[in-house]
Amino acid sequence: MTYSSPLSELPGAVAAPDDHPEAGVPWHWGDPFAEQRTAVRASAVVDRSHRHVITVGGPERLSWLHLVLSQHVSELPAETGTEALVLDAHGHIDAHMVVGYTGDVVHLDTDPDSHATSAMPNGGKQTLIDYLQAMKFWSDVDIREATGEYAVLTLLGPDSEQTLAALGGDTPVELPAEPYAIAPLPGGGFARRMPWPRPGAIDLLVPRADLVDVWKRITDAGARPAGSWAFDALRVESQRPRVGVDTDDRTIPHEVGWIGSAAHVAKGCYRGQETVAKVFNVGRPPRNMLLLHLDGSMEVYPETGDPVLRGDRTVGRVGSVAQHHELGPIALALIKRSTPVDAELITGSGDERPQAAIDPDSVPQEGAAPGREAVQRLRG
């Protein structure tokens, strides 16, 4: 059944198109550019309650997740979190999740359409929860679908700290400054500090039954309602990918900036690790996810999956497309490494194809591959 947030029924909420990746939560609240500005300058709150939540408990929760996920989590301290991936056997990205560890339970919140490649021969794709259940084997873990118990909200802006504190009433909620730090919320759930899509972002996992009440308390405390449009525009600006939009079935973590933050290069023992380690140590990713500035004079924009052309040659694939309050029309795109930064590019697949330019600040710095350096030292 298609999800529809109860917050979509509140006055001013405008629904996203049915085929939009963030369908089910408010797209905006009447003025998406003002919402973005507030999210940068003051305090805004975004409904992300369409995200799925999976909990993992049991004595072996961390050691088991350490084997299944791409991130190093076997020694994850309580009241902290991280990001992680599920990869297929070739190192291609299946799913991304944000992790919150309360000490008793690990919470994984992920995109509503998250799937993973079955470990069985010719098994095809399965939902992320089904994949995790299938990988349980004899491990002493309790894996549960908890989307019906928790909903995700995100606070944005430099004043989010004060908004969060107000949720605690007479006992203000205090969240440590470190990225992914966690603090419990009165009434259940927790707050988690996030490094994106803007500095000062805070995710809230709140009891789903209290979603409307918590939203009202947040907005009464001064936060402006903002839609997924604003969140996505800031996400694109900060070059944070969304699986299935900014990735295709060939994308590896190195191409979209998830090495380190979501994929560990040295821990071993997880599916796809060989590709992660090999490309990091001795290779280069074939593509990079870059920020494109689009020509807005035509008022025609590319769509996710459209090609990026240099002359008649396809050099990339369009991912997220957004209207930014300062930058104008922008997009994330997977671009071949050989493409010059100053290349004249065309995007789209229709008769009218807007021009695009690579933002030079979005091009990752390439250092020497550690494995290549080691070989060169051995050779003298």
C-alpha positions in Angstrom: 0.0 0.0 0.0 1.3 3.5 -0.9 2.4 5.5 2.1 0.9 8.9 2.9 2.1 10.8 5.9 -0.5 12.2 8.3 1.4 15.5 8.0 0.3 15.7 4.4 -3.2 16.4 5.7 -2.0 19.6 7.5 -2.9 23.0 6.0 -0.3 24.2 3.5 1.2 20.8 2.6 1.7 20.1 -1.1 2.2 16.5 -2.2 5.0 15.4 -4.4 4.2 13.8 -7.8 3.2 10.2 -7.5 6.3 8.9 -9.3 8.7 11.1 -7.2 11.2 9.2 -5.1 10.0 11.1 -2.0 6.3 10.6 -2.7 4.3 10.1 0.5 5.6 13.1 2.4 5.1 16.9 1.8 7.0 18.1 -1.3 6.8 21.7 0.0 4.6 23.9 2.1 3.9 26.7 -0.4 7.3 28.4 -0.9 10.1 25.9 -1.5 12.8 28.6 -1.9 11.9 30.4 1.3 11.9 27.0 3.0 15.5 26.4 1.8 16.6 29.8 3.0 15.1 29.1 6.4 16.8 25.7 6.5 20.2 27.5 5.9 19.7 30.6 8.1 17.3 29.6 11.0 15.4 26.4 11.7 13.3 24.2 9.6 11.8 20.7 10.0 11.3 18.1 7.2 9.0 15.2 7.2 10.9 12.1 6.2 8.5 9.6 7.8 8.4 7.5 4.6 11.8 6.1 5.4 11.9 2.5 6.5 13.3 1.6 9.9 14.8 -1.8 10.8 16.0 -2.7 14.3 18.6 -5.3 15.1 18.9 -6.6 18.7 20.3 -9.7 20.4 23.7 -10.5 21.9 25.5 -10.7 18.5 23.9 -7.6 17.0 27.2 -5.7 16.3 29.3 -8.7 15.3 26.7 -9.9 12.9 26.1 -6.5 11.3 29.9 -6.2 11.0 29.8 -9.2 8.6 26.8 -8.0 6.7 27.4 -4.3 6.2 30.2 -2.4 4.5 31.0 -0.3 7.6 33.2 -1.2 10.6 30.6 -1.6 13.4 31.9 -4.4 15.6 33.1 -1.9 18.2 30.6 0.9 17.6 30.1 2.8 20.9 26.7 3.1 22.4 24.8 6.4 21.7 26.6 6.8 18.4 25.9 6.0 14.8 27.4 5.8 11.3 26.4 5.1 7.7 26.7 1.8 5.9 25.9 0.0 2.7 24.9 -3.4 1.4 26.8 -4.3 -1.7 26.4 -7.1 -4.2 29.1 -9.6 -4.9 30.8 -7.3 -7.4 30.9 -4.3 -5.1 27.9 -2.5 -6.7 25.7 -0.5 -4.3 22.4 -2.2 -3.3 21.3 -0.1 -0.3 22.4 2.7 2.0 21.4 3.2 5.6 22.0 5.5 8.5 22.8 3.7 11.7 21.8 4.6 15.3 23.1 2.5 18.2 21.4 3.0 21.5 23.3 0.4 23.3 20.6 -2.2 23.3 19.4 -2.0 19.7 20.8 -0.9 16.4 18.4 1.1 14.3 18.9 1.2 10.5 16.9 3.8 8.7 16.9 3.6 4.9 15.1 4.7 1.7 11.6 3.3 1.4 12.5 1.4 -1.8 15.6 -0.3 -0.5 16.4 -3.7 -1.9 19.4 -6.0 -1.9 20.7 -8.7 -4.2 19.9 -12.2 -2.8 22.9 -14.2 -1.8 21.3 -17.3 -3.4 22.3 -18.1 -7.0 19.9 -16.4 -9.4 18.0 -15.1 -6.4 17.4 -11.6 -7.9 16.4 -8.6 -5.7 14.6 -8.8 -2.4 13.6 -6.2 0.1 16.3 -5.1 2.5 14.5 -6.7 5.5 14.1 -10.0 3.7 17.8 -9.9 2.7 18.9 -9.3 6.3 16.6 -12.1 7.6 18.1 -14.5 5.0 21.6 -13.6 6.2 20.8 -14.4 9.8 21.7 -18.1 9.7 22.5 -19.2 13.3 23.4 -15.7 14.6 21.8 -14.7 17.9 20.2 -11.6 16.6 16.6 -10.2 16.5 15.8 -8.5 13.2 12.6 -6.6 13.1 10.7 -4.3 10.7 10.1 -1.3 12.9 8.8 1.2 10.3 5.4 1.0 12.1 7.1 2.0 15.4 9.3 4.9 14.3 9.2 7.9 12.0 12.0 10.1 10.8 12.0 13.9 11.0 15.0 16.1 10.2 15.8 19.5 11.7 17.9 21.8 9.5 19.6 25.2 10.2 21.8 26.9 12.7 18.9 27.3 15.2 18.1 23.6 15.2 19.9 23.2 18.5 17.4 25.5 20.3 14.5 23.7 18.6 15.8 20.3 19.8 16.3 21.7 23.3 12.7 22.8 23.4 11.5 19.2 22.8 12.8 18.3 26.3 10.5 20.8 28.1 12.0 21.5 31.5 15.0 19.2 30.8 16.4 20.4 27.5 17.7 17.7 25.1 21.5 18.0 24.8 23.2 16.4 21.8 27.0 16.0 21.7 28.7 17.8 18.9 30.3 14.8 17.2 28.8 13.6 13.9 26.3 10.7 14.5 26.1 11.3 18.2 22.8 10.2 19.8 20.7 11.5 22.6 17.5 10.0 23.9 14.2 11.9 23.4 11.6 12.2 26.1 8.7 10.0 25.2 10.9 7.6 23.2 13.2 7.6 20.2 16.4 9.6 19.8 18.1 12.5 18.2 21.1 11.9 16.0 23.5 14.6 14.8 24.1 14.4 11.0 26.9 16.0 8.9 24.6 16.5 5.9 22.7 17.9 4.1 23.8 21.0 6.0 25.9 21.6 9.0 23.7 21.5 12.1 21.3 18.9 10.7 19.7 16.6 13.3 17.6 13.5 12.6 14.8 12.6 15.0 13.5 9.0 15.3 10.3 9.5 17.1 7.5 7.1 18.0 5.2 7.0 14.9 2.1 7.3 17.0 3.4 10.7 18.2 4.5 12.0 14.8 1.8 14.7 14.5 2.3 15.8 18.1 6.1 16.0 17.8 5.7 18.0 14.6 3.4 20.5 16.2 5.8 20.9 19.2 8.7 21.5 16.8 6.8 24.1 14.7 5.5 25.7 17.9 9.1 26.1 19.0 9.8 28.1 15.9 10.9 25.7 13.2 9.5 26.3 9.8 7.9 23.4 7.9 10.0 22.5 4.9 9.4 19.8 2.2 11.4 17.2 0.5 12.1 19.7 -2.3 14.2 21.8 0.2 15.9 18.8 1.7 16.9 17.4 -1.8 18.1 20.8 -3.0 20.5 21.0 0.0 21.4 17.3 -0.4 22.4 17.9 -4.1 24.4 21.0 -3.1 26.3 18.9 -0.6 26.9 16.1 -3.1 25.1 13.4 -1.0 23.7 10.6 -3.2 20.4 8.8 -3.0 20.5 5.1 -4.0 18.4 4.4 -7.2 18.5 8.1 -8.2 22.2 9.0 -8.2 23.3 5.4 -8.6 22.7 2.8 -11.3 23.3 -1.0 -11.2 27.1 -0.4 -11.8 27.8 2.2 -9.2 30.5 1.4 -6.6 31.1 3.4 -3.4 34.2 5.2 -4.7 32.2 6.9 -7.4 29.7 8.6 -5.1 31.9 9.6 -2.1 30.9 6.8 0.3 34.4 5.4 1.0 35.1 6.0 4.6 31.8 7.5 5.5 29.8 4.3 4.6 32.3 1.7 3.3 35.4 0.6 5.2 38.4 -0.3 3.0 40.3 -2.7 5.3 37.9 -4.7 7.6 37.2 -7.4 5.1 34.6 -10.2 5.4 31.7 -8.4 3.8 30.2 -8.9 0.4 31.8 -6.7 -2.3 34.8 -6.0 -0.1 37.3 -7.2 -2.7 36.2 -4.5 -5.2 36.2 -1.8 -2.5 39.7 -2.7 -1.4 41.1 -3.2 -4.9 39.8 0.1 -6.4 41.0 2.0 -3.3 44.4 0.5 -3.2 45.4 0.1 -6.9 42.7 1.5 -9.1 40.5 4.5 -9.8 36.8 4.6 -10.1 35.6 4.8 -13.7 33.2 7.7 -12.9 32.8 10.4 -10.3 29.6 11.9 -9.0 29.9 15.6 -9.8 27.7 18.7 -9.3 26.4 20.2 -12.6 25.1 23.7 -13.0 22.2 23.7 -15.5 21.2 26.3 -18.0 17.9 27.5 -16.7 17.0 29.9 -19.6 15.1 27.1 -21.5 13.1 26.2 -18.4 13.6 22.6 -19.5 15.5 20.3 -17.2 16.9 16.7 -17.6 15.4 13.8 -15.7 17.0 11.1 -13.6 18.6 8.6 -15.9 19.0 11.0 -18.8 22.4 11.0 -20.6 25.1 13.7 -20.2 26.6 14.3 -23.6 29.9 15.9 -24.7 29.2 16.5 -28.4 27.7 13.3 -29.7 29.4 11.1 -27.0 27.7 10.0 -23.8 30.0 10.8 -20.9 27.6 10.5 -18.0 24.2 9.9 -16.4 22.0 12.4 -14.7 20.9 11.7 -11.1 19.1 14.1 -8.8 17.9 17.3 -10.3 17.0 20.2 -8.0 16.0 23.9 -8.0 18.3 25.6 -5.5 17.4 28.9 -3.8 20.9 30.4 -4.6 22.5 28.2 -7.2 19.5 27.8 -9.5 19.0 24.6 -11.4 21.6 22.0 -10.4 22.0 18.2 -10.7 24.2 15.4 -9.6 25.6 13.2 -12.4 27.9 10.3 -12.7 30.6 11.5 -15.1 33.5 9.6 -16.7 36.8 10.4 -15.1 38.3 11.4 -18.4 35.9 14.2 -18.9 37.6 17.6 -18.7 36.3 19.9 -15.9 35.7 22.7 -18.4 33.9 20.4 -21.0 30.8 21.8 -22.7 28.1 19.4 -21.8 24.5 18.8 -22.8 21.9 17.0 -20.7 18.6 15.4 -21.3 17.0 13.2 -23.9 14.3 15.3 -25.6 14.4 17.7 -28.4 15.5 20.6 -26.1 18.6 19.7 -24.1 19.9 22.2 -21.6 23.6 22.9 -21.4 25.5 22.0 -18.2 28.8 22.9 -16.6 30.8 20.9 -14.0 31.3 22.7 -10.7 35.1 22.5 -10.4 34.8 22.4 -6.6 32.9 19.2 -6.8 35.7 17.2 -8.5 37.4 15.0 -5.9 41.1 15.3 -5.3 42.9 12.2 -6.5 45.9 11.2 -4.4 48.3 8.3 -5.1 46.7 4.9 -4.7 48.3 3.3 -1.5 48.8 -0.1 -3.2 50.5 1.5 -6.2 52.8 3.5 -4.0 53.8 0.4 -2.1 54.6 -1.4 -5.3 56.7 1.5 -6.5 58.7 1.5 -3.2 59.4 -2.2 -3.5 60.6 -1.7 -7.1 62.9 1.1 -5.9 
